[in-house]
């Protein structure tokens, strides 16, 4: 199950630079392509607003 970016996203770009799969897209709120996400967790580890997590 791919990681998701929640409403706490501040669109800082930190996760994009760290994603080894290139699964994250820019926008007002960033998004993760579930077909590309490898579930490595790197994005969640570096997110300063803790907006990235696995879905419940």
PDB file of N, H, CA, C and O in Angstrom:
ATOM      1  N   UNK A   1       0.850  -1.177   0.000  1.00  0.00           N
ATOM      2  CA  UNK A   1       0.000   0.000   0.000  1.00  0.00           C
ATOM      3  C   UNK A   1       0.895   1.240   0.000  1.00  0.00           C
ATOM      4  O   UNK A   1       1.783   1.364   0.843  1.00  0.00           O
ATOM      5  N   UNK A   2       0.670   2.134  -0.918  1.00  0.00           N
ATOM      6  H   UNK A   2      -0.051   2.034  -1.603  1.00  0.00           H
ATOM      7  CA  UNK A   2       1.502   3.323  -1.088  1.00  0.00           C
ATOM      8  C   UNK A   2       1.266   4.342   0.020  1.00  0.00           C
ATOM      9  O   UNK A   2       0.192   4.408   0.617  1.00  0.00           O
ATOM     10  N   UNK A   3       2.299   5.129   0.273  1.00  0.00           N
ATOM     11  H   UNK A   3       3.171   5.076  -0.212  1.00  0.00           H
ATOM     12  CA  UNK A   3       2.180   6.237   1.215  1.00  0.00           C
ATOM     13  C   UNK A   3       1.248   7.289   0.623  1.00  0.00           C
ATOM     14  O   UNK A   3       1.075   7.362  -0.593  1.00  0.00           O
ATOM     15  N   UNK A   4       0.653   8.097   1.488  1.00  0.00           N
ATOM     16  H   UNK A   4       0.793   8.037   2.476  1.00  0.00           H
ATOM     17  CA  UNK A   4      -0.214   9.196   1.062  1.00  0.00           C
ATOM     18  C   UNK A   4       0.227  10.470   1.765  1.00  0.00           C
ATOM     19  O   UNK A   4       0.832  10.435   2.836  1.00  0.00           O
ATOM     20  N   UNK A   5      -0.092  11.591   1.136  1.00  0.00           N
ATOM     21  H   UNK A   5      -0.584  11.619   0.266  1.00  0.00           H
ATOM     22  CA  UNK A   5       0.241  12.901   1.700  1.00  0.00           C
ATOM     23  C   UNK A   5      -1.048  13.541   2.176  1.00  0.00           C
ATOM     24  O   UNK A   5      -1.995  13.697   1.404  1.00  0.00           O
ATOM     25  N   UNK A   6      -1.084  13.912   3.447  1.00  0.00           N
ATOM     26  H   UNK A   6      -0.316  13.785   4.073  1.00  0.00           H
ATOM     27  CA  UNK A   6      -2.280  14.487   4.048  1.00  0.00           C
ATOM     28  C   UNK A   6      -2.377  15.988   3.908  1.00  0.00           C
ATOM     29  O   UNK A   6      -1.535  16.627   3.277  1.00  0.00           O
ATOM     30  N   UNK A   7      -3.414  16.540   4.504  1.00  0.00           N
ATOM     31  H   UNK A   7      -4.098  16.020   5.016  1.00  0.00           H
ATOM     32  CA  UNK A   7      -3.697  17.967   4.407  1.00  0.00           C
ATOM     33  C   UNK A   7      -2.674  18.837   5.132  1.00  0.00           C
ATOM     34  O   UNK A   7      -2.671  20.055   4.952  1.00  0.00           O
ATOM     35  N   UNK A   8      -1.810  18.242   5.942  1.00  0.00           N
ATOM     36  H   UNK A   8      -1.812  17.253   6.087  1.00  0.00           H
ATOM     37  CA  UNK A   8      -0.784  19.013   6.647  1.00  0.00           C
ATOM     38  C   UNK A   8       0.393  19.369   5.732  1.00  0.00           C
ATOM     39  O   UNK A   8       1.313  20.068   6.157  1.00  0.00           O
ATOM     40  N   UNK A   9       0.373  18.899   4.495  1.00  0.00           N
ATOM     41  H   UNK A   9      -0.374  18.331   4.150  1.00  0.00           H
ATOM     42  CA  UNK A   9       1.453  19.157   3.537  1.00  0.00           C
ATOM     43  C   UNK A   9       1.631  20.664   3.347  1.00  0.00           C
ATOM     44  O   UNK A   9       0.665  21.391   3.115  1.00  0.00           O
ATOM     45  N   UNK A  10       2.889  21.121   3.449  1.00  0.00           N
ATOM     46  H   UNK A  10       3.674  20.530   3.637  1.00  0.00           H
ATOM     47  CA  UNK A  10       3.188  22.541   3.259  1.00  0.00           C
ATOM     48  C   UNK A  10       3.873  22.794   1.913  1.00  0.00           C
ATOM     49  O   UNK A  10       4.349  23.902   1.663  1.00  0.00           O
ATOM     50  N   UNK A  11       3.928  21.783   1.046  1.00  0.00           N
ATOM     51  H   UNK A  11       3.541  20.883   1.249  1.00  0.00           H
ATOM     52  CA  UNK A  11       4.492  21.889  -0.301  1.00  0.00           C
ATOM     53  C   UNK A  11       5.913  22.459  -0.287  1.00  0.00           C
ATOM     54  O   UNK A  11       6.245  23.347  -1.073  1.00  0.00           O
ATOM     55  N   UNK A  12       6.740  21.937   0.613  1.00  0.00           N
ATOM     56  H   UNK A  12       6.470  21.216   1.252  1.00  0.00           H
ATOM     57  CA  UNK A  12       8.102  22.448   0.757  1.00  0.00           C
ATOM     58  C   UNK A  12       9.084  21.829  -0.234  1.00  0.00           C
ATOM     59  O   UNK A  12      10.132  22.412  -0.513  1.00  0.00           O
ATOM     60  N   UNK A  13       8.750  20.641  -0.773  1.00  0.00           N
ATOM     61  H   UNK A  13       7.899  20.168  -0.546  1.00  0.00           H
ATOM     62  CA  UNK A  13       9.603  19.999  -1.756  1.00  0.00           C
ATOM     63  C   UNK A  13      10.624  19.027  -1.199  1.00  0.00           C
ATOM     64  O   UNK A  13      11.327  18.369  -1.966  1.00  0.00           O
ATOM     65  N   UNK A  14      10.721  18.924   0.101  1.00  0.00           N
ATOM     66  H   UNK A  14      10.150  19.458   0.724  1.00  0.00           H
ATOM     67  CA  UNK A  14      11.703  18.032   0.711  1.00  0.00           C
ATOM     68  C   UNK A  14      11.506  16.589   0.269  1.00  0.00           C
ATOM     69  O   UNK A  14      12.479  15.897  -0.031  1.00  0.00           O
ATOM     70  N   UNK A  15      10.290  16.137   0.226  1.00  0.00           N
ATOM     71  H   UNK A  15       9.499  16.699   0.469  1.00  0.00           H
ATOM     72  CA  UNK A  15      10.009  14.738  -0.124  1.00  0.00           C
ATOM     73  C   UNK A  15      10.360  14.432  -1.573  1.00  0.00           C
ATOM     74  O   UNK A  15      10.852  13.343  -1.869  1.00  0.00           O
ATOM     75  N   UNK A  16      10.117  15.368  -2.477  1.00  0.00           N
ATOM     76  H   UNK A  16       9.717  16.252  -2.237  1.00  0.00           H
ATOM     77  CA  UNK A  16      10.414  15.139  -3.892  1.00  0.00           C
ATOM     78  C   UNK A  16      11.893  14.864  -4.091  1.00  0.00           C
ATOM     79  O   UNK A  16      12.270  13.953  -4.827  1.00  0.00           O
ATOM     80  N   UNK A  17      12.729  15.655  -3.433  1.00  0.00           N
ATOM     81  H   UNK A  17      12.422  16.396  -2.835  1.00  0.00           H
ATOM     82  CA  UNK A  17      14.174  15.499  -3.570  1.00  0.00           C
ATOM     83  C   UNK A  17      14.668  14.165  -3.018  1.00  0.00           C
ATOM     84  O   UNK A  17      15.706  13.664  -3.451  1.00  0.00           O
ATOM     85  N   UNK A  18      13.943  13.589  -2.077  1.00  0.00           N
ATOM     86  H   UNK A  18      13.100  13.995  -1.725  1.00  0.00           H
ATOM     87  CA  UNK A  18      14.384  12.361  -1.417  1.00  0.00           C
ATOM     88  C   UNK A  18      13.783  11.084  -1.990  1.00  0.00           C
ATOM     89  O   UNK A  18      14.310  10.000  -1.740  1.00  0.00           O
ATOM     90  N   UNK A  19      12.708  11.179  -2.743  1.00  0.00           N
ATOM     91  H   UNK A  19      12.280  12.059  -2.946  1.00  0.00           H
ATOM     92  CA  UNK A  19      12.024   9.978  -3.253  1.00  0.00           C
ATOM     93  C   UNK A  19      12.868   9.289  -4.335  1.00  0.00           C
ATOM     94  O   UNK A  19      13.078   9.850  -5.410  1.00  0.00           O
ATOM     95  N   UNK A  20      13.349   8.075  -4.049  1.00  0.00           N
ATOM     96  H   UNK A  20      13.178   7.619  -3.176  1.00  0.00           H
ATOM     97  CA  UNK A  20      14.184   7.384  -5.029  1.00  0.00           C
ATOM     98  C   UNK A  20      13.409   6.872  -6.249  1.00  0.00           C
ATOM     99  O   UNK A  20      14.003   6.585  -7.288  1.00  0.00           O
ATOM    100  N   UNK A  21      12.099   6.758  -6.122  1.00  0.00           N
ATOM    101  H   UNK A  21      11.616   6.990  -5.278  1.00  0.00           H
ATOM    102  CA  UNK A  21      11.279   6.235  -7.213  1.00  0.00           C
ATOM    103  C   UNK A  21      10.681   7.330  -8.095  1.00  0.00           C
ATOM    104  O   UNK A  21      10.153   7.038  -9.169  1.00  0.00           O
ATOM    105  N   UNK A  22      10.758   8.583  -7.654  1.00  0.00           N
ATOM    106  H   UNK A  22      11.187   8.820  -6.783  1.00  0.00           H
ATOM    107  CA  UNK A  22      10.152   9.674  -8.412  1.00  0.00           C
ATOM    108  C   UNK A  22       8.640   9.625  -8.414  1.00  0.00           C
ATOM    109  O   UNK A  22       7.999   9.994  -9.399  1.00  0.00           O
ATOM    110  N   UNK A  23       8.071   9.169  -7.311  1.00  0.00           N
ATOM    111  H   UNK A  23       8.591   8.869  -6.512  1.00  0.00           H
ATOM    112  CA  UNK A  23       6.625   8.957  -7.235  1.00  0.00           C
ATOM    113  C   UNK A  23       5.836  10.182  -6.793  1.00  0.00           C
ATOM    114  O   UNK A  23       4.605  10.156  -6.806  1.00  0.00           O
ATOM    115  N   UNK A  24       6.521  11.252  -6.403  1.00  0.00           N
ATOM    116  H   UNK A  24       7.520  11.273  -6.392  1.00  0.00           H
ATOM    117  CA  UNK A  24       5.829  12.411  -5.825  1.00  0.00           C
ATOM    118  C   UNK A  24       5.714  13.532  -6.850  1.00  0.00           C
ATOM    119  O   UNK A  24       6.675  13.855  -7.547  1.00  0.00           O
ATOM    120  N   UNK A  25       4.508  14.125  -6.932  1.00  0.00           N
ATOM    121  H   UNK A  25       3.727  13.863  -6.365  1.00  0.00           H
ATOM    122  CA  UNK A  25       4.241  15.222  -7.848  1.00  0.00           C
ATOM    123  C   UNK A  25       3.946  16.495  -7.076  1.00  0.00           C
ATOM    124  O   UNK A  25       3.341  16.466  -6.005  1.00  0.00           O
ATOM    125  N   UNK A  26       4.389  17.623  -7.646  1.00  0.00           N
ATOM    126  H   UNK A  26       4.880  17.646  -8.516  1.00  0.00           H
ATOM    127  CA  UNK A  26       4.136  18.926  -7.029  1.00  0.00           C
ATOM    128  C   UNK A  26       2.697  19.348  -7.245  1.00  0.00           C
ATOM    129  O   UNK A  26       2.009  18.861  -8.142  1.00  0.00           O
ATOM    130  N   UNK A  27       2.265  20.264  -6.401  1.00  0.00           N
ATOM    131  H   UNK A  27       2.824  20.659  -5.673  1.00  0.00           H
ATOM    132  CA  UNK A  27       0.934  20.843  -6.506  1.00  0.00           C
ATOM    133  C   UNK A  27       0.699  21.686  -5.274  1.00  0.00           C
ATOM    134  O   UNK A  27       1.600  21.849  -4.451  1.00  0.00           O
ATOM    135  N   UNK A  28      -0.498  22.223  -5.134  1.00  0.00           N
ATOM    136  H   UNK A  28      -1.230  22.090  -5.803  1.00  0.00           H
ATOM    137  CA  UNK A  28      -0.838  22.980  -3.922  1.00  0.00           C
ATOM    138  C   UNK A  28      -0.617  22.085  -2.711  1.00  0.00           C
ATOM    139  O   UNK A  28      -0.088  22.508  -1.683  1.00  0.00           O
ATOM    140  N   UNK A  29      -1.036  20.846  -2.866  1.00  0.00           N
ATOM    141  H   UNK A  29      -1.466  20.503  -3.701  1.00  0.00           H
ATOM    142  CA  UNK A  29      -0.710  19.776  -1.925  1.00  0.00           C
ATOM    143  C   UNK A  29      -0.056  18.701  -2.769  1.00  0.00           C
ATOM    144  O   UNK A  29      -0.617  18.297  -3.788  1.00  0.00           O
ATOM    145  N   UNK A  30       1.100  18.232  -2.377  1.00  0.00           N
ATOM    146  H   UNK A  30       1.556  18.559  -1.549  1.00  0.00           H
ATOM    147  CA  UNK A  30       1.807  17.231  -3.161  1.00  0.00           C
ATOM    148  C   UNK A  30       1.048  15.908  -3.139  1.00  0.00           C
ATOM    149  O   UNK A  30       0.222  15.677  -2.256  1.00  0.00           O
ATOM    150  N   UNK A  31       1.326  15.045  -4.106  1.00  0.00           N
ATOM    151  H   UNK A  31       1.997  15.233  -4.823  1.00  0.00           H
ATOM    152  CA  UNK A  31       0.670  13.750  -4.162  1.00  0.00           C
ATOM    153  C   UNK A  31       1.676  12.665  -4.514  1.00  0.00           C
ATOM    154  O   UNK A  31       2.716  12.935  -5.115  1.00  0.00           O
ATOM    155  N   UNK A  32       1.356  11.441  -4.132  1.00  0.00           N
ATOM    156  H   UNK A  32       0.511  11.222  -3.643  1.00  0.00           H
ATOM    157  CA  UNK A  32       2.198  10.283  -4.400  1.00  0.00           C
ATOM    158  C   UNK A  32       1.457   9.351  -5.343  1.00  0.00           C
ATOM    159  O   UNK A  32       0.312   8.977  -5.085  1.00  0.00           O
ATOM    160  N   UNK A  33       2.106   8.980  -6.427  1.00  0.00           N
ATOM    161  H   UNK A  33       3.036   9.283  -6.636  1.00  0.00           H
ATOM    162  CA  UNK A  33       1.525   8.048  -7.390  1.00  0.00           C
ATOM    163  C   UNK A  33       1.639   6.646  -6.812  1.00  0.00           C
ATOM    164  O   UNK A  33       2.751   6.137  -6.664  1.00  0.00           O
ATOM    165  N   UNK A  34       0.519   6.006  -6.481  1.00  0.00           N
ATOM    166  H   UNK A  34      -0.383   6.420  -6.601  1.00  0.00           H
ATOM    167  CA  UNK A  34       0.574   4.682  -5.853  1.00  0.00           C
ATOM    168  C   UNK A  34       1.139   3.595  -6.756  1.00  0.00           C
ATOM    169  O   UNK A  34       1.601   2.563  -6.269  1.00  0.00           O
ATOM    170  N   UNK A  35       1.105   3.819  -8.077  1.00  0.00           N
ATOM    171  H   UNK A  35       0.729   4.657  -8.472  1.00  0.00           H
ATOM    172  CA  UNK A  35       1.650   2.832  -9.002  1.00  0.00           C
ATOM    173  C   UNK A  35       3.173   2.881  -9.070  1.00  0.00           C
ATOM    174  O   UNK A  35       3.808   1.939  -9.544  1.00  0.00           O
ATOM    175  N   UNK A  36       3.759   3.981  -8.595  1.00  0.00           N
ATOM    176  H   UNK A  36       3.243   4.746  -8.210  1.00  0.00           H
ATOM    177  CA  UNK A  36       5.210   4.156  -8.655  1.00  0.00           C
ATOM    178  C   UNK A  36       5.847   4.017  -7.267  1.00  0.00           C
ATOM    179  O   UNK A  36       7.005   3.616  -7.154  1.00  0.00           O
ATOM    180  N   UNK A  37       5.103   4.343  -6.226  1.00  0.00           N
ATOM    181  H   UNK A  37       4.162   4.669  -6.317  1.00  0.00           H
ATOM    182  CA  UNK A  37       5.611   4.295  -4.844  1.00  0.00           C
ATOM    183  C   UNK A  37       6.094   2.888  -4.497  1.00  0.00           C
ATOM    184  O   UNK A  37       5.392   1.905  -4.734  1.00  0.00           O
ATOM    185  N   UNK A  38       7.302   2.801  -3.932  1.00  0.00           N
ATOM    186  H   UNK A  38       7.873   3.600  -3.739  1.00  0.00           H
ATOM    187  CA  UNK A  38       7.870   1.508  -3.537  1.00  0.00           C
ATOM    188  C   UNK A  38       7.731   1.259  -2.034  1.00  0.00           C
ATOM    189  O   UNK A  38       8.251   0.274  -1.511  1.00  0.00           O
ATOM    190  N   UNK A  39       7.029   2.156  -1.349  1.00  0.00           N
ATOM    191  H   UNK A  39       6.606   2.957  -1.774  1.00  0.00           H
ATOM    192  CA  UNK A  39       6.772   2.024   0.093  1.00  0.00           C
ATOM    193  C   UNK A  39       8.049   1.991   0.925  1.00  0.00           C
ATOM    194  O   UNK A  39       8.109   1.308   1.948  1.00  0.00           O
ATOM    195  N   UNK A  40       9.071   2.729   0.488  1.00  0.00           N
ATOM    196  H   UNK A  40       9.022   3.283  -0.343  1.00  0.00           H
ATOM    197  CA  UNK A  40      10.344   2.728   1.217  1.00  0.00           C
ATOM    198  C   UNK A  40      10.286   3.573   2.485  1.00  0.00           C
ATOM    199  O   UNK A  40      11.044   3.331   3.425  1.00  0.00           O
ATOM    200  N   UNK A  41       9.385   4.573   2.520  1.00  0.00           N
ATOM    201  H   UNK A  41       8.769   4.769   1.757  1.00  0.00           H
ATOM    202  CA  UNK A  41       9.229   5.400   3.706  1.00  0.00           C
ATOM    203  C   UNK A  41      10.161   6.589   3.797  1.00  0.00           C
ATOM    204  O   UNK A  41      10.095   7.347   4.765  1.00  0.00           O
ATOM    205  N   UNK A  42      11.023   6.772   2.819  1.00  0.00           N
ATOM    206  H   UNK A  42      11.077   6.157   2.032  1.00  0.00           H
ATOM    207  CA  UNK A  42      11.967   7.895   2.855  1.00  0.00           C
ATOM    208  C   UNK A  42      11.246   9.229   2.924  1.00  0.00           C
ATOM    209  O   UNK A  42      11.663  10.124   3.659  1.00  0.00           O
ATOM    210  N   UNK A  43      10.175   9.368   2.169  1.00  0.00           N
ATOM    211  H   UNK A  43       9.837   8.640   1.572  1.00  0.00           H
ATOM    212  CA  UNK A  43       9.434  10.636   2.157  1.00  0.00           C
ATOM    213  C   UNK A  43       8.871  10.963   3.538  1.00  0.00           C
ATOM    214  O   UNK A  43       8.955  12.100   4.002  1.00  0.00           O
ATOM    215  N   UNK A  44       8.302   9.959   4.180  1.00  0.00           N
ATOM    216  H   UNK A  44       8.233   9.035   3.802  1.00  0.00           H
ATOM    217  CA  UNK A  44       7.727  10.162   5.514  1.00  0.00           C
ATOM    218  C   UNK A  44       8.809  10.522   6.525  1.00  0.00           C
ATOM    219  O   UNK A  44       8.580  11.325   7.430  1.00  0.00           O
ATOM    220  N   UNK A  45       9.983   9.927   6.371  1.00  0.00           N
ATOM    221  H   UNK A  45      10.170   9.274   5.636  1.00  0.00           H
ATOM    222  CA  UNK A  45      11.082  10.194   7.301  1.00  0.00           C
ATOM    223  C   UNK A  45      11.577  11.634   7.227  1.00  0.00           C
ATOM    224  O   UNK A  45      12.009  12.186   8.239  1.00  0.00           O
ATOM    225  N   UNK A  46      11.523  12.254   6.042  1.00  0.00           N
ATOM    226  H   UNK A  46      11.172  11.805   5.220  1.00  0.00           H
ATOM    227  CA  UNK A  46      12.073  13.599   5.882  1.00  0.00           C
ATOM    228  C   UNK A  46      11.020  14.708   5.938  1.00  0.00           C
ATOM    229  O   UNK A  46      11.375  15.887   5.959  1.00  0.00           O
ATOM    230  N   UNK A  47       9.744  14.357   5.961  1.00  0.00           N
ATOM    231  H   UNK A  47       9.455  13.400   5.944  1.00  0.00           H
ATOM    232  CA  UNK A  47       8.686  15.377   5.930  1.00  0.00           C
ATOM    233  C   UNK A  47       8.681  16.213   7.206  1.00  0.00           C
ATOM    234  O   UNK A  47       8.459  15.676   8.291  1.00  0.00           O
ATOM    235  N   UNK A  48       8.925  17.533   7.093  1.00  0.00           N
ATOM    236  H   UNK A  48       9.105  17.970   6.211  1.00  0.00           H
ATOM    237  CA  UNK A  48       8.980  18.368   8.295  1.00  0.00           C
ATOM    238  C   UNK A  48       7.615  18.592   8.959  1.00  0.00           C
ATOM    239  O   UNK A  48       7.552  18.937  10.139  1.00  0.00           O
ATOM    240  N   UNK A  49       6.530  18.398   8.213  1.00  0.00           N
ATOM    241  H   UNK A  49       6.581  18.117   7.254  1.00  0.00           H
ATOM    242  CA  UNK A  49       5.199  18.604   8.799  1.00  0.00           C
ATOM    243  C   UNK A  49       4.509  17.277   9.142  1.00  0.00           C
ATOM    244  O   UNK A  49       3.344  17.260   9.541  1.00  0.00           O
ATOM    245  N   UNK A  50       5.234  16.177   8.984  1.00  0.00           N
ATOM    246  H   UNK A  50       6.180  16.191   8.660  1.00  0.00           H
ATOM    247  CA  UNK A  50       4.702  14.847   9.286  1.00  0.00           C
ATOM    248  C   UNK A  50       3.381  14.597   8.564  1.00  0.00           C
ATOM    249  O   UNK A  50       2.456  14.013   9.129  1.00  0.00           O
ATOM    250  N   UNK A  51       3.300  15.046   7.302  1.00  0.00           N
ATOM    251  H   UNK A  51       4.051  15.520   6.843  1.00  0.00           H
ATOM    252  CA  UNK A  51       2.070  14.925   6.519  1.00  0.00           C
ATOM    253  C   UNK A  51       1.998  13.631   5.720  1.00  0.00           C
ATOM    254  O   UNK A  51       0.971  13.353   5.102  1.00  0.00           O
ATOM    255  N   UNK A  52       3.073  12.827   5.718  1.00  0.00           N
ATOM    256  H   UNK A  52       3.907  13.053   6.221  1.00  0.00           H
ATOM    257  CA  UNK A  52       3.112  11.624   4.904  1.00  0.00           C
ATOM    258  C   UNK A  52       3.028  10.384   5.778  1.00  0.00           C
ATOM    259  O   UNK A  52       3.757  10.243   6.761  1.00  0.00           O
ATOM    260  N   UNK A  53       2.119   9.484   5.398  1.00  0.00           N
ATOM    261  H   UNK A  53       1.527   9.598   4.600  1.00  0.00           H
ATOM    262  CA  UNK A  53       1.951   8.260   6.187  1.00  0.00           C
ATOM    263  C   UNK A  53       1.346   7.164   5.322  1.00  0.00           C
ATOM    264  O   UNK A  53       0.902   7.409   4.200  1.00  0.00           O
ATOM    265  N   UNK A  54       1.338   5.967   5.858  1.00  0.00           N
ATOM    266  H   UNK A  54       1.699   5.768   6.769  1.00  0.00           H
ATOM    267  CA  UNK A  54       0.619   4.874   5.199  1.00  0.00           C
ATOM    268  C   UNK A  54      -0.861   5.063   5.504  1.00  0.00           C
ATOM    269  O   UNK A  54      -1.208   5.504   6.600  1.00  0.00           O
ATOM    270  N   UNK A  55      -1.743   4.739   4.557  1.00  0.00           N
ATOM    271  H   UNK A  55      -1.461   4.381   3.667  1.00  0.00           H
ATOM    272  CA  UNK A  55      -3.180   4.888   4.830  1.00  0.00           C
ATOM    273  C   UNK A  55      -3.628   3.968   5.959  1.00  0.00           C
ATOM    274  O   UNK A  55      -3.082   2.882   6.153  1.00  0.00           O
ATOM    275  N   UNK A  56      -4.619   4.421   6.686  1.00  0.00           N
ATOM    276  H   UNK A  56      -5.063   5.303   6.529  1.00  0.00           H
ATOM    277  CA  UNK A  56      -5.142   3.641   7.820  1.00  0.00           C
ATOM    278  C   UNK A  56      -5.867   2.408   7.375  1.00  0.00           C
ATOM    279  O   UNK A  56      -6.363   1.650   8.208  1.00  0.00           O
TER     280      UNK A  56
END
